[in-house]
């Protein structure tokens, strides 16, 4: 469930577009959505770590939050420009 929420925030961060050259809030919006995705996926990674420690999940389950975390960080570093 946390991956779906994090993916939703990341999708919003990736799909946000500028309305024109006057739209100065596009950078802040994309970074905020990416930050929400980052926080959600860090929480998901912690929960995944707990279940891996209990041997309920295998280690490859860390790939899902890792990919979403890298994408969120990339969007924070390279936001869209107005």
ABEGO torsion letter per residue (X at the ends): XAAAAAAAAAAAAAABBBAEAABAAAAAAAAAAAAAAAAAAAAAAAAAAAAAAAGABBAAAAAAAAAAAAAAAAAAABBBBX
